[in-house]
Amino acid sequence: MTTVPVLRPGRPFRAEELTILTRDGILRHVIRDVYTAVGMPETIALRAVALDALLDPVLRRRALVCRSTAAWLYAGGAPPPVLDVLLDARRRSKRAPPGLRVHETVCSGVEAAVVAGVLTTTLPQTVLDLAQYGGAEDEPALEAARRAMSPQDREHLAEVLATMPRRPGRHRALERLGGLVPR
């Protein structure tokens, strides 16, 4: 894994110092209270390291980054206001910390990948989840993730949509992802 330096309050600067360094053009904001040097290129590795810095160590081992947060990881753009993570329903979470939205489901059929050290849903799975369960506020993330897909990702998603069993959200996903698979 490539090491990308990110800074958070207390490591080693206070929040006020990070704000001043950002205002002075030395640092730039990545997501929430995570910063990096201005010259650091915007890459998937940088976004992954920033997410990793935000996740609780216990949650990092048990949860998948998903939905709009995974779309941001793959495609960039404006960071999501709330981090979405997927947790296996058999490993219930007591209460989500502020700024974190936990989605509980049986994770056996969920396609996952490790992206620069962060466990996340694959790009096709991310697009499918956003199409099935995302609201109007997730439209920009869905479009960004769709644009980030490779031809192989599109093919794979079309296969998944064509063989998807009848379940809640299937019709909605087919409508929102029209053009990827014939009905």
N, CA and C of each residue as an Amber inpcrd file, in Angstrom:
protein
   549
   0.8420000  -1.1780000   0.0000000   0.0000000   0.0000000   0.0000000
   0.8840000   1.2370000   0.0000000   0.5220000   2.2080000  -0.7910000
   1.2520000   3.4640000  -0.8600000   0.9180000   4.2970000   0.3700000
   1.9350000   4.9060000   0.9600000   1.7010000   5.7610000   2.1040000
   1.4230000   7.1750000   1.6270000   0.2880000   7.6880000   1.9940000
  -0.1140000   9.0450000   1.6390000  -0.2940000   9.8000000   2.9440000
   0.4700000  10.8750000   3.1390000   0.3390000  11.5810000   4.4100000
  -0.9590000  12.3820000   4.5140000  -1.6930000  12.1130000   5.5900000
  -2.8800000  12.8960000   5.9050000  -2.7520000  13.3750000   7.3400000
  -3.3880000  14.4700000   7.6190000  -3.3470000  15.0630000   8.9510000
  -4.7570000  15.2000000   9.4950000  -4.8970000  14.9770000  10.7990000
  -6.1500000  15.1840000  11.5210000  -5.8320000  15.9620000  12.7840000
  -6.8110000  16.6160000  13.3530000  -6.5610000  17.3330000  14.6050000
  -5.9590000  16.4120000  15.6700000  -4.9080000  16.9200000  16.3080000
  -4.2230000  16.1440000  17.3300000  -3.0860000  15.3010000  16.8010000
  -2.8960000  15.2730000  15.4850000  -1.8550000  14.4340000  14.8650000
  -1.0260000  15.2280000  13.8900000  -0.1210000  16.0370000  14.1420000
   0.3310000  16.6130000  15.4050000  -0.2610000  18.0010000  15.6720000
  -1.0730000  18.5290000  14.7340000  -1.5870000  19.8950000  14.8720000
  -2.9900000  19.9220000  15.4690000  -3.3280000  21.0130000  16.1200000
  -4.6870000  21.2340000  16.6020000  -5.5700000  21.6160000  15.4080000
  -6.8860000  21.5160000  15.5980000  -7.8320000  21.8450000  14.5230000
  -7.6510000  23.2740000  14.0380000  -7.4050000  24.2030000  14.9530000
  -7.2190000  25.6070000  14.5800000  -5.9860000  25.7760000  13.6960000
  -4.9240000  25.0550000  14.0210000  -3.6910000  25.1510000  13.2220000
  -3.9070000  24.5860000  11.8230000  -4.6650000  23.4810000  11.7220000
  -4.9580000  22.9090000  10.4110000  -5.7860000  23.8800000   9.5690000
  -6.7100000  24.5610000  10.1960000  -7.5290000  25.5570000   9.4970000
  -6.6520000  26.6950000   8.9840000  -5.7300000  27.1640000   9.7990000
  -4.8260000  28.2440000   9.3960000  -3.9190000  27.7830000   8.2610000
  -3.3790000  26.5660000   8.3570000  -2.5180000  26.0300000   7.2980000
  -3.2880000  25.8660000   5.9850000  -4.5650000  25.5530000   6.0810000
  -5.4110000  25.4390000   4.8890000  -5.6550000  26.8180000   4.2880000
  -5.9810000  27.7690000   5.1440000  -6.2210000  29.1400000   4.6790000
  -4.9630000  29.7340000   4.0450000  -3.7880000  29.3730000   4.5640000
  -2.5200000  29.8740000   4.0320000  -2.0590000  29.1410000   2.7650000
  -2.8310000  28.1300000   2.3410000  -2.5080000  27.4320000   1.0990000
  -1.4620000  26.3460000   1.2420000  -1.2120000  25.8880000   2.4460000
  -0.2280000  24.8230000   2.6620000  -0.9030000  23.4570000   2.6470000
  -2.0990000  23.3990000   3.2320000  -2.8740000  22.1610000   3.2710000
  -4.1660000  22.3480000   2.4980000  -4.7990000  21.2260000   2.1760000
  -6.1340000  21.2550000   1.5920000  -6.9870000  20.2090000   2.2750000
  -8.2750000  20.4800000   2.3030000  -9.2490000  19.6050000   2.9410000
  -9.4940000  18.3930000   2.0490000  -9.5640000  17.1890000   2.6340000
  -9.8870000  15.9790000   1.8810000 -11.3260000  15.5570000   2.1920000
 -11.5870000  15.2560000   3.4440000 -12.9140000  14.8600000   3.9010000
 -12.9940000  15.0980000   5.4030000 -14.1470000  15.5880000   5.8470000
 -14.3840000  15.9050000   7.2590000 -13.2020000  16.6490000   7.8630000
 -12.5250000  16.0590000   8.8580000 -11.4030000  16.7700000   9.4830000
 -10.0560000  16.2010000   9.0550000  -9.9790000  15.6910000   7.8200000
  -8.7450000  15.1210000   7.2720000  -8.1890000  16.0830000   6.2250000
  -6.8890000  16.3560000   6.3240000  -6.2010000  17.2920000   5.4300000
  -4.9680000  16.6370000   4.8440000  -4.4880000  17.1870000   3.7390000
  -3.2400000  16.7450000   3.1270000  -2.5480000  17.9560000   2.5180000
  -1.3230000  17.7660000   2.0770000  -0.5560000  18.8530000   1.4620000
  -1.2230000  19.2790000   0.1540000  -1.1160000  20.5570000  -0.1730000
  -1.7280000  21.0990000  -1.3810000  -1.2300000  20.3760000  -2.6360000
   0.0330000  20.0190000  -2.6940000   0.5940000  19.3810000  -3.8840000
   0.2560000  17.9140000  -4.0370000  -0.3770000  17.3160000  -3.0500000
  -0.7200000  15.8930000  -3.1130000  -1.8270000  15.6860000  -4.1400000
  -1.5850000  14.8440000  -5.1610000  -2.6190000  14.6380000  -6.1850000
  -3.8500000  13.9260000  -5.6220000  -4.9980000  14.2570000  -6.1850000
  -6.2610000  13.6330000  -5.7920000  -6.3180000  12.2470000  -6.4290000
  -6.1310000  11.2120000  -5.6240000  -6.1250000   9.8400000  -6.1200000
  -7.0250000   8.9750000  -5.2590000  -7.2980000   7.7920000  -5.7550000
  -8.0790000   6.8420000  -4.9800000  -7.3130000   6.4510000  -3.7160000
  -5.9880000   6.3770000  -3.7960000  -5.1760000   6.0420000  -2.6210000
  -5.3030000   7.1220000  -1.5430000  -5.2890000   8.3790000  -1.9370000
  -5.4450000   9.4670000  -0.9720000  -6.8160000   9.3960000  -0.3000000
  -7.8660000   9.1930000  -1.0960000  -9.2060000   9.1030000  -0.5260000
  -9.3230000   7.8960000   0.4090000  -8.6890000   6.7780000   0.0480000
  -8.7210000   5.5850000   0.9020000  -8.0140000   5.8290000   2.2280000
  -6.8670000   6.4580000   2.1920000  -6.1350000   6.7530000   3.4230000
  -6.9280000   7.7140000   4.3010000  -7.5860000   8.6830000   3.6830000
  -8.4090000   9.6250000   4.4400000  -9.5780000   8.9050000   5.1080000
 -10.2310000   7.9980000   4.3850000 -11.3270000   7.2270000   4.9830000
 -10.8170000   6.3470000   6.1150000  -9.6760000   5.7150000   5.8860000
  -9.0850000   4.8480000   6.8970000  -8.8060000   5.6260000   8.1800000
  -8.3840000   6.8700000   8.0360000  -8.0980000   7.7060000   9.2120000
  -9.3710000   8.0370000   9.9860000 -10.5180000   8.0220000   9.3160000
 -11.7840000   8.3650000   9.9680000 -12.4650000   7.1760000  10.6410000
 -12.1590000   5.9620000  10.1810000 -12.8720000   4.7940000  10.6830000
 -12.2890000   4.3050000  12.0040000 -13.1610000   3.9800000  12.9200000
 -12.7880000   3.3770000  14.1830000 -12.0940000   2.0340000  13.9030000
 -11.0190000   1.6870000  14.6080000 -10.2940000   0.4360000  14.3320000
 -11.1700000  -0.8180000  14.3780000 -12.1130000  -0.8860000  15.3080000
 -12.9980000  -2.0600000  15.3860000 -13.9090000  -2.0960000  14.1710000
 -14.4880000  -0.9640000  13.8220000 -15.3730000  -0.8900000  12.6670000
 -14.6090000  -1.1660000  11.3780000 -13.3730000  -0.7320000  11.3150000
 -12.5370000  -0.9290000  10.1320000 -12.4050000  -2.4220000   9.7940000
 -12.3700000  -3.2730000  10.8180000 -12.2290000  -4.7220000  10.5990000
 -13.5570000  -5.3910000  10.2790000 -14.6640000  -4.7940000  10.6920000
 -15.9650000  -5.4490000  10.5870000 -16.8630000  -4.9170000   9.4830000
 -16.5970000  -3.7280000   8.9770000 -17.5380000  -3.0720000   8.0710000
 -16.9310000  -2.8240000   6.6940000 -17.8230000  -2.7120000   5.7210000
 -17.4520000  -2.3510000   4.3460000 -17.8750000  -0.9040000   4.1130000
 -17.0260000  -0.1140000   3.5060000 -17.4340000   1.2190000   3.0460000
 -18.3890000   0.9770000   1.8820000 -19.5090000   1.6940000   1.8480000
 -20.5110000   1.4250000   0.8210000 -21.1970000   2.7090000   0.3480000
 -22.1120000   2.5410000  -0.5800000 -22.9980000   3.5720000  -1.1360000
 -22.2780000   4.8620000  -1.5060000 -22.7360000   6.0110000  -1.0240000
 -22.1590000   7.2770000  -1.4910000 -20.7040000   7.4330000  -1.0630000
 -20.3220000   6.8340000   0.0550000 -18.9220000   6.9140000   0.4940000
 -18.0290000   6.0960000  -0.4360000 -18.4820000   4.9090000  -0.8280000
 -17.7210000   4.0910000  -1.7770000 -17.6560000   4.7810000  -3.1460000
 -18.7610000   5.4270000  -3.5500000 -18.7580000   6.1570000  -4.8220000
 -17.7190000   7.2690000  -4.7830000 -17.6390000   7.9850000  -3.6570000
 -16.6260000   9.0360000  -3.5110000 -15.2250000   8.4340000  -3.5610000
 -15.0390000   7.2930000  -2.9240000 -13.7260000   6.6330000  -2.9370000
 -13.3020000   6.3290000  -4.3750000 -14.1950000   5.7680000  -5.1750000
 -13.8650000   5.3940000  -6.5510000 -13.7900000   6.5890000  -7.5070000
 -14.7190000   7.5420000  -7.3690000 -14.8580000   8.5770000  -8.3930000
 -14.4160000   9.9650000  -7.9710000 -14.2380000  10.2010000  -6.6780000
 -13.8450000  11.5330000  -6.2230000 -15.0310000  12.4770000  -6.2090000
 -14.7510000  13.7510000  -6.3440000 -15.8050000  14.7600000  -6.2790000
 -15.9780000  15.2760000  -4.8670000 -17.1550000  15.8160000  -4.5950000
 -17.4370000  16.3520000  -3.2590000 -17.5680000  15.1970000  -2.2690000
 -16.9140000  15.2910000  -1.1170000 -17.0210000  14.2080000  -0.1370000
 -18.4250000  14.1270000   0.4540000 -18.8640000  12.9230000   0.7910000
 -20.2000000  12.7720000   1.3640000 -20.2630000  13.3710000   2.7660000
 -21.4170000  13.9330000   3.1400000 -21.5400000  14.5230000   4.4770000
 -21.5590000  13.4760000   5.5870000 -22.0190000  12.2700000   5.2520000
 -22.0980000  11.1740000   6.2140000 -21.4000000   9.9720000   5.5910000
 -20.6400000   9.2320000   6.3940000 -19.9670000   8.0380000   5.8960000
 -20.9140000   6.8540000   5.9630000 -21.0580000   6.1530000   4.8380000
 -21.9030000   4.9610000   4.7760000 -21.0390000   3.7210000   4.9190000
 -21.4080000   2.8470000   5.8690000 -20.7140000   1.5630000   6.0120000
 -21.7550000   0.4560000   6.0840000 -21.3700000  -0.6870000   5.6050000
 -22.2270000  -1.8610000   5.5740000 -21.7050000  -2.8360000   6.6160000
 -22.5830000  -3.2890000   7.4810000 -22.2140000  -4.1920000   8.5500000
 -23.0870000  -5.4280000   8.4480000 -22.4950000  -6.5930000   8.6160000
 -23.2600000  -7.8240000   8.5640000 -24.2840000  -7.8170000   9.6990000
 -25.5280000  -8.1300000   9.3770000 -26.6100000  -8.0830000  10.3610000
 -26.3700000  -9.0320000  11.5310000 -25.5640000 -10.0500000  11.3130000
 -25.2680000 -10.9790000  12.4060000 -24.2880000 -10.3840000  13.4080000
 -23.6880000  -9.2380000  13.0550000 -22.7430000  -8.5590000  13.9400000
 -23.2870000  -7.1760000  14.2510000 -24.4270000  -7.1320000  14.8490000
 -25.1520000  -5.8880000  15.0990000 -24.2830000  -4.8090000  15.7340000
 -24.5830000  -3.5970000  15.3270000 -23.9220000  -2.4200000  15.8810000
 -24.8380000  -1.8080000  16.9270000 -24.2730000  -1.4020000  18.0520000
 -25.0980000  -0.8200000  19.1120000 -25.6800000   0.5080000  18.6620000
 -24.8240000   1.4190000  18.2880000 -25.2880000   2.7420000  17.8710000
 -24.1940000   3.3300000  16.9920000 -24.6150000   3.9540000  15.9200000
 -23.6420000   4.5540000  15.0070000 -23.1120000   5.8470000  15.6050000
 -21.7860000   6.0370000  15.5670000 -21.2450000   7.3130000  16.0300000
 -21.6980000   8.4490000  15.1060000 -21.6500000   9.6930000  15.5670000
 -22.0720000  10.8200000  14.7240000 -21.2900000  10.8430000  13.4060000
 -21.9950000  11.1510000  12.3300000 -21.3570000  11.2500000  11.0210000
 -21.1810000   9.9180000  10.3150000 -21.7520000   8.8620000  10.8900000
 -21.6290000   7.5250000  10.3130000 -23.0280000   6.9280000  10.1910000
 -23.3370000   6.3950000   8.9990000 -24.6290000   5.7360000   8.7780000
 -24.3370000   4.2580000   8.5410000 -24.8410000   3.4090000   9.4290000
 -24.6040000   1.9720000   9.3400000 -25.7940000   1.3130000   8.6670000
 -25.5260000   0.5420000   7.6210000 -26.5420000  -0.2410000   6.9300000
 -26.2800000  -1.6960000   7.3060000 -27.2710000  -2.3500000   7.8930000
 -27.1080000  -3.7370000   8.3100000 -27.8330000  -4.6510000   7.3440000
 -27.1210000  -5.6870000   6.8800000 -27.6890000  -6.6640000   5.9620000
 -26.8750000  -7.9460000   6.0780000 -27.3480000  -9.0030000   5.4780000
 -26.5560000 -10.2270000   5.3940000 -25.5830000 -10.0090000   4.2500000
 -24.3170000 -10.0190000   4.5640000 -23.2880000  -9.6320000   3.5920000
 -22.8020000 -10.7710000   2.7000000 -23.4220000 -11.9480000   2.7770000
 -22.9120000 -13.0940000   2.0230000 -22.9260000 -12.8770000   0.5110000
 -23.8820000 -12.1320000  -0.0360000 -23.9390000 -11.9180000  -1.4800000
 -23.3570000 -10.5980000  -1.9410000 -22.7600000  -9.8400000  -1.0420000
 -22.2270000  -8.5250000  -1.3760000 -20.8120000  -8.6630000  -1.9270000
 -20.5700000  -8.0470000  -3.0780000 -19.2360000  -8.0820000  -3.6820000
 -18.3580000  -7.0330000  -3.0130000 -17.2050000  -7.4800000  -2.4980000
 -16.3070000  -6.5810000  -1.7770000 -14.9170000  -6.6000000  -2.3830000
 -14.1760000  -5.5350000  -2.1190000 -12.7950000  -5.4110000  -2.5810000
 -12.0200000  -4.6210000  -1.5360000 -10.7180000  -4.7720000  -1.5590000
  -9.8570000  -3.9480000  -0.7240000  -9.2290000  -2.9170000  -1.6510000
  -9.5220000  -1.6510000  -1.3960000  -9.0130000  -0.5600000  -2.2140000
  -8.0350000   0.2400000  -1.3680000  -6.7600000   0.1270000  -1.7010000
  -5.7030000   0.8390000  -0.9800000  -5.8320000   0.6400000   0.5350000
  -6.1330000  -0.5870000   0.9280000  -6.2100000  -0.9260000   2.3410000
  -7.5690000  -0.7550000   2.9890000  -8.5650000  -0.2620000   2.2570000
  -9.9050000  -0.0480000   2.8110000 -10.8570000  -1.0780000   2.2290000
 -11.5660000  -1.7820000   3.1090000 -12.5520000  -2.7630000   2.6820000
 -13.7950000  -2.0190000   2.2120000 -14.1920000  -2.2540000   0.9760000
 -15.3030000  -1.5120000   0.3770000 -16.0870000  -2.4090000  -0.5650000
 -17.2710000  -1.9710000  -0.9410000 -18.0180000  -2.6790000  -1.9700000
 -17.3330000  -2.4070000  -3.3110000 -17.4500000  -3.3460000  -4.2500000
 -16.8680000  -3.1320000  -5.5790000 -17.6170000  -1.9960000  -6.2560000
 -17.0490000  -1.4650000  -7.3110000 -17.7210000  -0.3730000  -8.0210000
 -19.0760000  -0.8030000  -8.5840000 -19.1880000  -1.9710000  -9.2610000
 -20.5300000  -2.3850000  -9.7170000 -21.5190000  -2.5640000  -8.5620000
 -21.0730000  -3.1170000  -7.4410000 -21.9480000  -3.2910000  -6.2700000
 -22.3740000  -1.9380000  -5.7180000 -21.4470000  -0.9870000  -5.7170000
 -21.7450000   0.3590000  -5.2340000 -22.8330000   1.0020000  -6.0960000
 -22.6910000   0.9000000  -7.4100000 -23.6880000   1.4650000  -8.3290000
 -25.0380000   0.7820000  -8.1140000 -25.0270000  -0.5370000  -7.9870000
 -26.2730000  -1.2680000  -7.7640000 -26.9310000  -0.8490000  -6.4540000
 -26.1610000  -0.7440000  -5.3790000 -26.7210000  -0.3440000  -4.0780000
 -27.3150000   1.0580000  -4.1330000 -26.6080000   1.9800000  -4.7760000
 -27.1270000   3.3440000  -4.8930000 -28.4000000   3.3780000  -5.7360000
 -28.4400000   2.5650000  -6.8010000 -29.6230000   2.5270000  -7.6560000
 -30.8150000   1.9140000  -6.9270000 -30.5620000   0.8960000  -6.1080000
 -31.6500000   0.2230000  -5.3940000 -32.1400000   1.0190000  -4.1960000
 -31.2210000   1.5080000  -3.3930000 -31.5880000   2.0440000  -2.0880000
 -31.3360000   3.5350000  -1.9140000 -30.6100000   4.1450000  -2.8280000
 -30.2660000   5.5560000  -2.6750000 -31.4510000   6.4760000  -2.9080000
 -31.4150000   7.5960000  -2.2230000 -32.4570000   8.6030000  -2.3910000
 -32.0250000   9.6770000  -3.3680000 -32.7930000  10.7330000  -3.4320000
 -32.4900000  11.8440000  -4.3400000 -31.1380000  12.4700000  -4.0140000
 -30.7850000  12.5000000  -2.7290000 -29.4970000  13.0860000  -2.3330000
 -28.3060000  12.2580000  -2.8230000 -28.5550000  10.9960000  -3.2120000
 -27.4810000  10.1200000  -3.6970000 -27.3150000  10.1480000  -5.2180000
 -28.1570000  10.9040000  -5.9200000 -28.0730000  10.9690000  -7.3900000
 -26.6860000  11.3830000  -7.8900000 -26.0730000  12.4510000  -7.3350000
 -24.7370000  12.8150000  -7.8200000 -23.7100000  11.6980000  -7.6150000
 -23.7970000  10.9990000  -6.4840000 -22.8670000   9.8890000  -6.2230000
 -23.1060000   8.7530000  -7.2130000 -24.3700000   8.4680000  -7.5050000
 -24.7000000   7.4130000  -8.4740000 -24.1500000   7.7550000  -9.8520000
 -24.3570000   8.9750000 -10.2940000 -23.8550000   9.3830000 -11.6120000
 -22.3320000   9.3620000 -11.6740000 -21.6770000   9.8290000 -10.6150000
 -20.2060000   9.8100000 -10.5870000 -19.6880000   8.3800000 -10.6250000
 -20.3180000   7.4900000  -9.8860000 -19.8910000   6.0840000  -9.8750000
 -20.1370000   5.4360000 -11.2300000 -21.2680000   5.7590000 -11.8610000
 -21.5400000   5.2110000 -13.2020000 -20.4660000   5.6480000 -14.1920000
 -20.0680000   6.9260000 -14.1230000 -19.0350000   7.4280000 -15.0440000
 -17.6800000   6.7760000 -14.7860000 -17.4210000   6.3840000 -13.5420000
 -16.1290000   5.7890000 -13.1900000 -16.0230000   4.3210000 -13.6150000
 -17.1420000   3.7260000 -14.0100000 -17.1320000   2.3000000 -14.3570000
 -16.3990000   2.0400000 -15.6700000 -15.6420000   0.9570000 -15.6870000
 -14.9720000   0.5110000 -16.9060000 -15.9710000  -0.2970000 -17.7340000
 -15.6580000  -0.5740000 -18.9920000 -16.5610000  -1.4190000 -19.7860000
 -16.7940000  -2.7920000 -19.1300000 -15.7580000  -3.3470000 -18.4930000
 -15.9130000  -4.6440000 -17.8120000 -16.8660000  -4.5200000 -16.6230000
 -16.7640000  -3.4010000 -15.8910000 -17.6810000  -3.1720000 -14.7730000
 -19.1160000  -3.0710000 -15.2700000 -19.3160000  -2.3740000 -16.3860000
 -20.6610000  -2.2240000 -16.9490000 -21.2280000  -3.5790000 -17.3740000
 -20.3740000  -4.3900000 -18.0000000 -20.7920000  -5.7270000 -18.4140000
 -21.2030000  -6.5660000 -17.2110000 -20.3610000  -6.5240000 -16.1820000
 -20.6490000  -7.2980000 -14.9710000 -21.9530000  -6.8310000 -14.3300000
 -22.1520000  -5.5290000 -14.2390000 -23.3840000  -5.0000000 -13.6460000
 -24.5940000  -5.3940000 -14.4730000 -24.4680000  -5.3820000 -15.7910000
 -25.5760000  -5.7940000 -16.6580000 -25.9370000  -7.2540000 -16.3930000
 -24.9290000  -8.1070000 -16.2040000 -25.1750000  -9.5210000 -15.8960000
 -25.8850000  -9.6630000 -14.5460000 -25.4280000  -8.9170000 -13.5590000
 -26.0410000  -8.9760000 -12.2300000 -27.4970000  -8.5230000 -12.3090000
 -27.7490000  -7.4290000 -13.0320000 -29.1210000  -6.9250000 -13.1600000
 -30.0160000  -7.9180000 -13.8950000 -29.4700000  -8.5680000 -14.9140000
 -30.2610000  -9.5170000 -15.6960000 -30.6460000 -10.7470000 -14.8870000
 -29.8130000 -11.1250000 -13.9360000 -30.0830000 -12.3340000 -13.1530000
 -30.5710000 -12.0360000 -11.7360000 -30.7890000 -10.7690000 -11.4410000
 -31.1980000 -10.3820000 -10.0880000 -32.5660000 -10.9630000  -9.7600000
 -32.6570000 -11.6510000  -8.6270000 -33.9660000 -12.1970000  -8.2390000
 -34.9230000 -11.0720000  -7.8440000 -36.1830000 -11.3860000  -7.8470000
 -37.1850000 -10.3900000  -7.4420000 -37.0070000 -10.1190000  -5.9570000
 -36.7420000  -8.8740000  -5.6590000 -36.6040000  -8.4430000  -4.2690000
 -36.8230000  -6.9410000  -4.2220000 -37.0420000  -6.3910000  -3.0290000
 -37.2870000  -4.9500000  -2.9480000 -36.1520000  -4.1460000  -3.5840000
 -36.5180000  -3.1870000  -4.4010000 -35.5390000  -2.3220000  -5.0390000
 -35.1090000  -2.7690000  -6.4240000 -35.4880000  -3.9810000  -6.8330000
 -35.0580000  -4.4930000  -8.1430000 -35.6070000  -3.6380000  -9.2800000
 -36.9030000  -3.3840000  -9.2540000 -37.5310000  -2.5920000 -10.3160000
 -36.9430000  -1.1810000 -10.3480000 -36.7580000  -0.6090000  -9.1730000
 -36.1720000   0.7360000  -9.0830000 -34.7580000   0.7590000  -9.6670000
 -33.9540000  -0.2580000  -9.3570000 -32.5870000  -0.3270000  -9.8950000
 -32.6180000  -0.4340000 -11.4130000 -33.5160000  -1.2550000 -11.9390000
 -33.6190000  -1.4020000 -13.3970000 -33.9930000  -0.0810000 -14.0550000
 -34.9060000   0.6590000 -13.4330000 -35.3040000   1.9580000 -13.9870000
 -34.1510000   2.9610000 -13.9360000 -33.4760000   3.0220000 -12.8020000
 -32.4010000   4.0150000 -12.6270000 -31.1700000   3.6830000 -13.4500000
 -30.9790000   2.4180000 -13.7460000 -29.7930000   2.0140000 -14.5110000
 -30.1820000   1.6340000 -15.9390000 -31.2880000   2.1620000 -16.4110000
 -31.7400000   1.8830000 -17.7710000 -30.6110000   2.1120000 -18.7750000
 -30.5570000   1.2520000 -19.7470000 -29.4970000   1.3620000 -20.7570000
 -28.3460000   0.4140000 -20.4640000 -28.2010000  -0.0170000 -19.2270000
 -27.1340000  -0.9670000 -18.9210000 -27.5520000  -2.4070000 -19.2190000
 -28.8440000  -2.6490000 -19.1730000 -29.3220000  -4.0150000 -19.4140000
 -30.6980000  -3.9230000 -20.0900000 -30.9450000  -4.7570000 -21.0970000
 -32.2810000  -4.7690000 -21.6860000 -33.2660000  -5.4210000 -20.7170000
 -34.5320000  -4.9780000 -20.7380000 -35.5390000  -5.5470000 -19.8160000
 -36.1860000  -6.7690000 -20.3790000
